[in-house]
Structures are given as C-alpha cells and as structure tokens.
Amino acid sequence: MENLNGIAAFVRTAEALSFVAAGRALGISASAVGKTIARLEQSLGVRLFNRTTRRVTLTDEGRHFYERCQRILEDFRDAEATVTAAAQRPRGKLRVSLPVIGYRFLLPVLPEFRQRYPDVELDLDFNDRMVDVVEGGFDAVIRSGPLSDSSLMSRRLGPFAFVLCATPAYLAQAGTPRAPRDLEAHDCVRYCFPTTGKLQDWALAADDGTPLKLRTAMTCNNMEALRGAVMAGLGIGYMPDFLARDALDTGALVTVLDDYRIAPGQFSIVWPSSRQLSPKLRVFVDFLCERLFK
C-alpha cells in the first residue's frame, strides 16, 4: 500500500509538475509529497524528476513510469468501484428502448425481475426506429441484427428465427409454395424499415441463387400489423418465430418453405461504453441473459 501511495503522489506531481499543487490535491504538504517521491525513487533505483528551485520536470524514466502508473491507478479505482457497486442495492429508474414486438418476449419475464429487484423502476420505450442510446438518454437498448457501433458495450440475449407463414385458408385458395421461386406467384405481405423505408429481404436459399421478384400485396412498418395482415388472409408473411408462435400453436397460421430458411436472427442488449455498470443495469443485463430465449 505504501508503494501505491507513492504512485498516487508521483502521478499527481507528474500531472501538475509541482509538489505544492500535488500536495494540495492529495491533502498533504509539499514536503510530504517530496519525501514520498524520494522514497519511491530510492525503491525503484531511478530518478523520476529533475528538480530545480523553480520547477519540476519528468526524466525519460519518469515519463515511461507515468504512462504505466496511470493505467495502474485507473485499474485500482475501477476495482474499488466494482466492489462498491456489488454491495449496493439496485435501485432507481432504468430507461430501456426496444422494438415494438419486444413486448412479446420481455413482458412475460418482468414480474420475476420486479420480484427480485423491487426498487428498480422500468421505463420502457417500444420503438421500431433506430435510437441513439447516448443521445436518447437511455441506459440500454435492445436490438436485433449486427452491431456496428464499436463504441458500445453489448451482450447477446439469444437467437430467433424468421418464418414464412400464412393462414390455411389462404394456402387452400392460392396453393402451398414448394420452392422459393413459387413465392413469385403469391401475394406477399412485407415489412419496411421505419428509418430507411427499405423493404426487408426474405433470406431464403433460392433454387438458382438469383434474387426473388416478390409480388407485394402490402407493406407496413410495424411487425404487429404485418402479423395481423397475414392473420387476415392477405398473403404470405415473413416474421420472427416468437411473433407467430401462438398462432402456429393453435393452427391459425402454418409455416411454409422451412427447409429454405438460411438467416437466424440475434437479439443483443447494448449500453454506452463504460468500464463499470451501474447496479441497476448490471442486474437487468444479467437477468435478461439468464431468462430470455431459454
């Protein structure tokens, strides 16, 4: 611990290039700072500072030592903060943004979360538009698809699959497609991304590898509306399996071309880059990783 105190005094002096300023920051006298650094230099066997009556400057050895000591102190402070955070009870408002359809997999597990952490208030923003976790003031954002922003921290929540489905009545009338190319003769209900307006591709292994020319009967920018349109018999739709699961279980919808699906999806939770999570966010992330998509 004595060496750690010496390192703290050294770093403060290297930043201020003044024993007086370093002592003021540490709450000790300039003389005490000087003696602490002298002991550190004696221990290391090198001179860290050049001293004159008017100024203090780093030696070459001192500059190299300063760079390493900054990281040591930062790691030590993070270790202290982590231990302190672990002992704190998670509490306060937690703002989370997620897709509109996220309620289908999130809401069923939230009673258990609230039972475990009653002092955490959840503020959920269901929104299909891409939001900026920092500018939006969110603690975290749940997203599907690839994560391109390297400034964010993330953890995977779990996979899901896209399914092609329709009502039995529609298929009885229009026929059941046996290969991806057959979709070109069907009414297709398609999702368009709210931010870009681009139509979602249907990731299928086509017979000859050329893009499908789908016949669009309807487009919408909301997955729940897309599901409703397919349930109404407007055509074949492409949607996440968890969105269609209850209708598939009852037989209200049936899947087609299951053998041709090639693109599973992935949900992740992301948050602003930080070396330490707040207790409320830490338990929320751990809980979702434990309970979702299991």
Buried (B, 14 or more C-beta within 10 A) or exposed (E): EEEEBBBBBBBBBBEBEBBBBBBBBBEBEBEBBBBBBBBBBEEBEBBBBEEEEEEBEBBEBBEEBBEEBBEBBEEEEEEEEEEEBEEEEBBEEBBBBBBBBBBBBBEEBBEEBEEEBEEBEBEBEEBBEEBEBBEEEBBBBBBBEEBEEEEBBBEEBBEBEBBBBBBEEBBEEBEBBEEBBBBEEBBBBBBBEBEEEEBBEBEBEBEEEEEBEBEEBBBBBBBBBBBBBBBEBBBBBBBBBBBBBEBBEEEBBBBBBEEBBEEEBBBBBBBBEEEBBBBBBBBBBEBBBEBBBE
